Structure formats: C-alpha cells, structure tokens
C-alpha cells in the first residue's frame, strides 16, 4: 500500500555521577474506552514546528511506500490501545522529533524489552527510520507522521508512557519566536499527565538559551523531580546515543545540555 502523508523502568536510575549545576534561569489499534478530559486538549496553541518537505531519496521513498502501512499509525485523534498496537504489554517510550531516526533505531535495538513510538513531521526522516527498522528487523518501533502535541492530547491515554524523549527540538532562537518552543508550561503539564508515576522525561539541546528556558519551566512544575538535583543539568547523555549532528556541533563549540526528570507519584504531583 503506498504511503501517504497523515492528516494534519525507572530508567533515570541509569544516570549517575556528579550533576552539573545550571546557571540561574534568564498500529491502528484503538481503545474502546473514552479519553480522559482531565487535561486541556490544546485546541489552540502555537505550533512548534514548520513542515519542511525535504527531498526524498529513492531509498526513503521505497521504505515509505513499502513499510509505512506496517509500522505507521494514523494521526487521526483516535485513542490508541498501545498493547494492541505493539502486540504485547511493555513499557512504551515516546520520542518526539526523531530526525533521521538513527538514534531511535539504535535505542530500540539496544532495548528490545521496550516499545518505541516515534512522532515526526519530516518525511525523509520517517523514510530513513523505516529503512533502518526493516533492515535491522526491529519489531518494537511504530511511527506517526503528525503533530506531537495533538498525538499526546488525543491519542495517548493518561499514564500510558514509561518515558518521553525530546532531543534537540527547534530552538526558535529569535525572541519573538520563543512562544513556538515546544517546552512550555502547558506542554509539561500534558507530558506529566501521559507519564506513569516514576516515568521519565529526557530533554536535550545545544542552545544555551533554550537549555535555561527548559530548566526554568521544568523546575517550576511540581509533578517532576530533577534526577540530578534541583537546578542541575545531567552530567552525561545517559542512554541517548550521540549523533553525527551533535558531534559536529561539539567541534564548533556548541555545548549539549541534557535534562532528566522523573514523574512524581506523591501528593505534590496532584
């Protein structure tokens, strides 16, 4: 079936070492149960991305045409039954904006006991991930071509995720565009609602200003506990694979900041 664009555990325990103090802040399987409306549905919000229809290679196009029907899920605002989607009951990790898919495929291969749901709007990246998934025979990856906020709001049930990964989101560096950054108080509330107690949220950026913004927003939310201590960045990327893009930025002097938070389960999270 040809591919067509979609309509618009305790893992932090692996992080150990000295924390880095931060500067002051400047399947089509469906659930039959109704979605909870406890959280705002984000009907109106500023999108954090712009669809850039990059040029597909022949290999990416073939992967989309041949494999999206098997590994892709529709972005149709219908709640997902994740156990039915993956064909088993396992911890589900959401990765938002997986780029070329190499790091997501590497983590899925390293952790076959987990299921990974990747959400991306860049078709070449989706095609590349599908190529890697089929080449490596991975069965624990599914993909949605769509808006991550819409997917989280409408398709993922409260408490359904063991972890959320957001690596190198668009920093929107111009001040007038800061409202477009995905890490905002409302989004953090949404993330908290979709995580299980004890679930983790791992953020990474190579923009100092965005790192400070992320830290300030996260520290202000009582649902989350900083794994490395209040006001601290992680001292290593942990399980996040280093990418060629990251290595290139490091050579240019761009420091990468990782932030790792655990979803609280006590009264402060209510």
C-alpha positions as CSV (number, residue, x, y, z in Angstrom):
1,X,0.0,0.0,0.0
2,X,1.6,3.3,-1.0
3,X,2.5,5.7,1.8
4,X,0.5,8.9,2.1
5,X,1.0,11.9,4.4
6,X,-1.0,11.7,7.6
7,X,-3.7,14.3,8.3
8,X,-2.8,17.1,9.9
9,X,11.5,1.2,34.5
10,X,12.7,3.6,36.1
11,X,15.3,4.4,33.5
12,X,16.7,7.5,35.1
13,X,18.4,5.3,37.6
14,X,21.0,4.6,34.9
15,X,22.1,8.2,35.3
16,X,24.8,8.5,37.9
17,X,27.7,10.8,38.6
18,X,28.2,14.4,39.5
19,X,25.5,16.7,38.5
20,X,26.3,19.9,36.6
21,X,24.9,23.0,38.3
22,X,23.0,25.2,35.9
23,X,23.2,29.0,35.7
24,X,20.3,31.0,37.1
25,X,17.3,30.7,34.7
26,X,17.3,34.1,32.4
27,X,-1.0,0.3,14.6
28,X,-4.4,1.3,14.0
29,X,-5.4,-0.5,17.3
30,X,-7.9,1.7,19.1
31,X,-9.0,1.8,22.7
32,X,-12.7,1.3,23.3
33,X,-12.6,3.5,26.4
34,X,-13.3,7.2,26.2
35,X,-10.3,9.5,26.6
36,X,-10.0,11.4,29.9
37,X,-10.7,15.1,29.6
38,X,-8.9,16.0,32.8
39,X,-6.1,17.7,30.8
40,X,-6.6,20.7,28.4
41,X,-6.9,19.5,24.9
42,X,-4.8,22.2,23.4
43,X,-7.3,23.1,20.7
44,X,-5.5,26.4,20.1
45,X,-1.7,26.6,20.5
46,X,1.3,27.9,18.6
47,X,2.8,25.1,16.6
48,X,6.4,24.3,17.5
49,X,7.3,23.2,14.0
50,X,7.1,24.1,10.3
51,X,6.6,21.3,7.8
52,X,9.6,21.4,5.5
53,X,9.0,18.9,2.7
54,X,12.6,17.8,2.2
55,X,13.6,15.9,-0.9
56,X,13.2,12.1,-0.5
57,X,15.9,9.8,-1.7
58,X,14.8,6.8,-3.7
59,X,15.6,4.5,-0.7
60,X,13.4,6.7,1.6
61,X,10.6,6.7,-0.8
62,X,10.7,2.9,-1.2
63,X,10.7,2.5,2.6
64,X,7.7,4.8,2.9
65,X,5.8,3.1,0.2
66,X,6.6,-0.5,1.3
67,X,6.6,-0.2,5.1
68,X,4.5,2.7,6.4
69,X,1.3,0.6,6.3
70,X,3.0,-1.9,8.6
71,X,4.8,0.4,11.0
72,X,2.9,3.7,10.6
73,X,-0.1,4.8,12.6
74,X,-2.6,7.4,11.5
75,X,-2.7,10.8,13.2
76,X,-6.4,10.8,13.4
77,X,-7.1,11.9,17.1
78,X,-8.4,8.4,18.0
79,X,-7.1,6.9,21.3
80,X,-4.5,4.2,20.8
81,X,-4.5,0.8,22.5
82,X,-0.7,0.6,22.8
83,X,-0.7,-3.0,23.9
84,X,-2.7,-4.0,20.8
85,X,-0.6,-1.7,18.6
86,X,2.7,-3.4,19.6
87,X,1.2,-6.8,20.1
88,X,2.3,-7.1,23.7
89,X,2.3,-5.3,27.1
90,X,5.7,-3.5,27.5
91,X,7.0,-0.1,28.6
92,X,6.3,2.5,25.9
93,X,8.7,5.3,25.1
94,X,7.6,8.3,23.1
95,X,10.2,10.1,21.1
96,X,9.2,13.5,19.7
97,X,11.0,14.6,16.5
98,X,13.4,11.7,15.9
99,X,15.2,13.4,13.0
100,X,16.8,10.8,10.7
101,X,15.8,8.0,13.1
102,X,19.3,6.6,13.7
103,X,19.3,7.2,17.5
104,X,15.8,5.9,17.8
105,X,16.6,2.7,15.9
106,X,19.8,2.3,18.0
107,X,17.9,2.5,21.3
108,X,15.1,0.2,20.0
109,X,17.8,-2.4,19.1
110,X,19.6,-2.0,22.4
111,X,16.3,-2.3,24.4
112,X,14.1,-4.9,22.8
113,X,12.1,-5.1,26.1
114,X,10.8,-1.6,25.4
115,X,8.4,-0.3,22.7
116,X,9.2,2.9,21.0
117,X,6.6,5.3,19.4
118,X,8.3,8.0,17.2
119,X,6.4,11.1,16.1
120,X,7.9,13.2,13.3
121,X,6.7,15.5,10.5
122,X,9.8,15.3,8.3
123,X,9.1,12.7,5.6
124,X,12.8,11.9,4.7
125,X,13.4,11.2,8.4
126,X,10.4,8.9,8.6
127,X,11.6,7.1,5.5
128,X,15.1,6.7,6.9
129,X,13.8,5.3,10.2
130,X,11.5,2.8,8.3
131,X,14.5,1.7,6.3
132,X,16.5,1.1,9.5
133,X,13.7,-0.7,11.2
134,X,13.2,-3.2,8.4
135,X,16.9,-3.6,7.7
136,X,17.5,-4.5,11.4
137,X,14.3,-6.5,11.8
138,X,13.0,-4.3,14.7
139,X,9.5,-5.1,15.9
140,X,9.3,-2.6,18.7
141,X,9.0,0.6,16.7
142,X,5.9,2.4,15.4
143,X,5.7,5.8,13.7
144,X,3.2,8.6,13.5
145,X,3.5,11.4,10.9
146,X,1.9,14.2,12.8
147,X,1.9,16.9,15.4
148,X,3.3,15.5,18.7
149,X,1.1,17.8,20.8
150,X,-2.0,16.5,19.0
151,X,-0.9,12.9,19.3
152,X,-0.2,13.3,23.0
153,X,-3.5,15.1,23.7
154,X,-5.9,12.9,21.7
155,X,-4.2,9.5,21.0
156,X,-2.2,8.7,24.1
157,X,-4.0,7.9,27.3
158,X,-3.2,9.3,30.7
159,X,-0.4,7.3,32.4
160,X,0.3,5.3,29.3
161,X,4.0,6.2,28.8
162,X,7.1,5.0,30.7
163,X,9.2,7.7,29.2
164,X,9.3,10.7,26.8
165,X,12.4,11.7,24.8
166,X,12.7,15.2,23.3
167,X,16.1,15.6,21.7
168,X,17.3,18.8,20.0
169,X,13.9,20.4,19.3
170,X,13.8,23.5,17.2
171,X,15.2,26.3,19.5
172,X,13.4,29.1,17.7
173,X,16.3,31.4,18.7
174,X,14.7,34.8,17.9
175,X,12.9,36.2,20.9
176,X,9.7,36.9,19.0
177,X,9.5,33.2,18.2
178,X,10.1,31.9,21.7
179,X,6.4,31.2,22.1
180,X,6.9,28.5,19.4
181,X,9.2,26.4,21.6
182,X,7.6,23.1,22.5
183,X,8.8,23.2,26.1
184,X,6.2,25.4,27.7
185,X,4.3,25.1,31.0
186,X,1.2,23.7,29.2
187,X,3.2,21.1,27.4
188,X,5.0,20.0,30.5
189,X,1.6,19.5,32.2
190,X,0.5,17.4,29.3
191,X,3.7,15.3,29.5
192,X,3.1,14.8,33.2
193,X,-0.4,13.5,32.6
194,X,0.7,11.0,30.0
195,X,3.6,9.6,32.0
196,X,3.2,6.8,34.6
197,X,4.3,7.6,38.1
198,X,8.1,7.1,38.1
199,X,8.2,7.7,34.3
200,X,11.0,9.9,32.9
201,X,11.3,12.9,30.7
202,X,14.6,13.4,28.9
203,X,15.3,16.7,27.2
204,X,18.5,17.7,25.2
205,X,19.5,20.9,23.4
206,X,22.7,22.6,22.2
207,X,21.3,26.1,22.6
208,X,22.3,27.6,26.0
209,X,19.3,29.9,26.0
210,X,16.8,27.1,25.3
211,X,18.5,24.9,28.0
212,X,17.9,27.7,30.5
213,X,14.3,28.0,29.4
214,X,13.8,24.3,29.6
215,X,15.3,24.2,33.1
216,X,13.2,27.1,34.3
217,X,9.9,25.6,33.0
218,X,10.7,22.1,34.4
219,X,11.8,23.3,37.8
220,X,8.5,25.2,38.1
221,X,6.4,22.1,37.7
222,X,5.7,20.2,40.9
223,X,4.9,17.0,39.0
224,X,8.6,16.4,38.2
225,X,11.7,15.7,40.2
226,X,15.1,16.6,38.7
227,X,17.1,13.3,38.7
228,X,20.3,15.2,39.2
229,X,19.1,17.6,41.9
230,X,17.2,20.9,41.7
231,X,18.5,23.3,39.2
232,X,21.0,20.9,37.7
233,X,21.7,19.6,34.2
234,X,22.6,15.9,33.7
235,X,26.4,15.2,33.6
236,X,26.1,12.9,30.6
237,X,23.7,11.9,27.8
238,X,22.9,8.6,29.6
239,X,21.3,6.2,27.2
240,X,20.9,8.9,24.5
241,X,23.2,8.0,21.6
242,X,25.5,10.7,20.4
243,X,24.7,11.7,16.8
244,X,26.9,13.0,14.0
245,X,25.0,16.3,14.2
246,X,25.8,16.5,17.9
247,X,29.5,15.7,17.3
248,X,29.7,18.3,14.6
249,X,28.2,20.9,16.9
250,X,30.6,19.9,19.7
251,X,33.5,20.5,17.4
252,X,32.1,24.0,16.8
253,X,31.9,24.7,20.5
254,X,28.2,24.1,21.0
255,X,27.8,22.5,24.4
256,X,24.9,20.0,24.7
257,X,22.7,20.1,27.8
258,X,20.7,17.1,28.9
259,X,17.9,17.4,31.5
260,X,16.4,14.3,33.1
261,X,13.2,14.4,35.2
262,X,11.2,11.7,36.9
263,X,7.4,11.9,37.3
264,X,6.5,12.2,40.9
265,X,3.9,9.9,42.5
266,X,3.3,11.7,45.7
267,X,0.8,14.4,46.6
268,X,2.9,17.2,45.0
269,X,2.1,15.7,41.6
270,X,-1.6,16.2,42.0
